[in-house]
Amino acid sequence: MTTPVPIRYMGTKRQLAQHVKRLAASAARKGPLADLFCGMGSVAAEHADGRHVITNDALAFTAVLARARFTGVLRGLAPSEVIEKLKPAFRAQARYLTAAYRAELATEAKVIDGTSAALLQHMGEVRHAANDSSFARRAAIARGKIDDAGGYQMACLYYAGGYYSQRQAIEIDAIRYSIAHTRGLKKYSDWLLAAWLSACSKVINSPGHTAQFLKPNSLAIASRIKSFWRRSVWEEFKLCLVDIEQVGKPAWRHENLVLVSDALTLLRGKRLAQAGVIYADPPYTKDQYSRFYHVYEALYEYSYPTVFGKGRSVAPEARFSTGFCLISQVEESFIQMFERVAALGAPLVLSYPTAGLLSDAGTSVETLAAGRMKIVKHESFAFDHSTMGGSKGKKTKLATENIYVCEPI
Ligand SMILES: C[S@@+](CC[C@H](N)C(=O)[O-])C[C@H]1O[C@@H](n2cnc3c(N)ncnc32)[C@H](O)[C@@H]1O
């Protein structure tokens, strides 16, 4: 089953999901499929109305997308009805922020109609929470005002003039405010927040991931930035409310579970004791996803974190990091994964490319599985990995993706 991917994502297994499903079916005992590194949930979506799923990821924003799609009773409102309900609060907050950021809006309007040199200069001079103490102070005050209009300006203080235009940042904050302050929509908050994040991802000025925003270093990029900055987040949000569909039937969704945890910690606990098969699609490069998707994580949390640098991101120590992305720890991370899955007595279906970080570390899946789990099947696929300008600096990279089916010994 193919449903739109809510956010463009590095390493998504959409093209491989049907093969993962087939191989998981061949291995599974009774019980749900637990996807340890679910990302955008392509493998869970493929299991609609089949085996139940437990999705897990270390990043919390992925979970709101998973809850909106893979859990929940039938929605009782159409997207157009939701929009009508949100409109008054959205408009009121947009008016409030338009007044608060009048000067910034006026400057930006001139820049968008001006030269690329003017845009470059503007983007270099924009004040935000990472480079200006008065903005950082305003962020600290806003953090304490989450019940009123002043508490809903995080995108304006953090991302305007970079990832988003000032006008878009106002819309982003106003939608978030309307979701929190419109009566009768609380039970739909996962759906609405998922659509909001998805809309933020459609208009973001970035190469796909959000480690940094694009700068107008050429005429082509300048015109791309201007055209992205002109797009309406509210209009995108309307489309995304339609796109964030519930997957499968209510009975299937009822039994699914969405978790946010480090995969190795999760394997150590009891929550996966009933899993029929474990699926693992760990990261395979040095790129920590928390760095590459920090904007969505921060927007979802909406807690006005302290941010630094050109990327306007939280400090590396404050972001989730995993040994699967560290050359010095990747081997030990795999060993722990094999040992803990084996201890659960469950089969493991593992996706990992031939040229992943493990091979850079001088080892392989086969070597590390030996003596811990038995590889009973191994299929390989030529696959176009989207790096989205990640560490290798190329858009796509031809890779051999492998799926291994491993059984406890
Ligand atoms: C290759 S992507 C998975 C893509 C996913 N299969 C899909 O189709 O969208 C790896 C995912 O693992 C998550 N991740 C990285 N380290 C993790 C860890 N130790 N525990 C849980 N999730 C982790 C990342 O946030 C990312 O979403």
The ligand as an SDF file (V2000), in Angstrom:
LIG
                    3D

 27 29  0  0  0  0  0  0  0  0999 V2000
   17.3030    4.8680    8.1140 C   0  0  0  0  0  0  0  0  0  0  0  0
   16.1770    5.8130    9.0700 S   0  0  0  0  0  0  0  0  0  0  0  0
   14.7320    4.8000    9.0870 C   0  0  0  0  0  0  0  0  0  0  0  0
   13.8430    5.0740    7.9250 C   0  0  0  0  0  0  0  0  0  0  0  0
   12.5280    4.3410    8.0000 C   0  0  0  0  0  0  0  0  0  0  0  0
   12.6780    2.9130    7.8910 N   0  0  0  0  0  0  0  0  0  0  0  0
   11.5940    4.8530    6.9210 C   0  0  0  0  0  0  0  0  0  0  0  0
   11.2720    4.1140    5.9990 O   0  0  0  0  0  0  0  0  0  0  0  0
   11.2420    6.0330    6.9640 O   0  0  0  0  0  0  0  0  0  0  0  0
   16.7870    5.6090   10.6960 C   0  0  0  0  0  0  0  0  0  0  0  0
   15.8960    6.1620   11.7920 C   0  0  0  0  0  0  0  0  0  0  0  0
   16.4390    5.7250   13.0290 O   0  0  0  0  0  0  0  0  0  0  0  0
   16.2570    6.7280   14.0030 C   0  0  0  0  0  0  0  0  0  0  0  0
   17.2830    6.4340   15.0200 N   0  0  0  0  0  0  0  0  0  0  0  0
   18.6150    6.6140   14.9550 C   0  0  0  0  0  0  0  0  0  0  0  0
   19.2090    6.0620   16.0190 N   0  0  0  0  0  0  0  0  0  0  0  0
   18.2340    5.5110   16.7810 C   0  0  0  0  0  0  0  0  0  0  0  0
   18.2350    4.7880   17.9960 C   0  0  0  0  0  0  0  0  0  0  0  0
   19.3680    4.4770   18.6300 N   0  0  0  0  0  0  0  0  0  0  0  0
   17.0540    4.3760   18.4850 N   0  0  0  0  0  0  0  0  0  0  0  0
   15.9010    4.6570   17.8460 C   0  0  0  0  0  0  0  0  0  0  0  0
   15.8440    5.3390   16.6880 N   0  0  0  0  0  0  0  0  0  0  0  0
   17.0060    5.7640   16.1560 C   0  0  0  0  0  0  0  0  0  0  0  0
   16.4300    8.0190   13.2550 C   0  0  0  0  0  0  0  0  0  0  0  0
   15.7900    9.0820   13.9360 O   0  0  0  0  0  0  0  0  0  0  0  0
   15.7880    7.6710   11.9120 C   0  0  0  0  0  0  0  0  0  0  0  0
   14.4390    8.0350   11.9210 O   0  0  0  0  0  0  0  0  0  0  0  0
  1  2  1  0
  2  3  1  0
  2 10  1  0
  3  4  1  0
  4  5  1  0
  5  6  1  0
  5  7  1  0
  7  8  2  0
  7  9  1  0
 10 11  1  0
 11 12  1  0
 11 26  1  0
 12 13  1  0
 13 14  1  0
 13 24  1  0
 14 15  1  0
 14 23  1  0
 15 16  2  0
 16 17  1  0
 17 18  1  0
 17 23  2  0
 18 19  1  0
 18 20  2  0
 20 21  1  0
 21 22  2  0
 22 23  1  0
 24 25  1  0
 24 26  1  0
 26 27  1  0
M  CHG  2   2   1   9  -1
M  END
$$$$
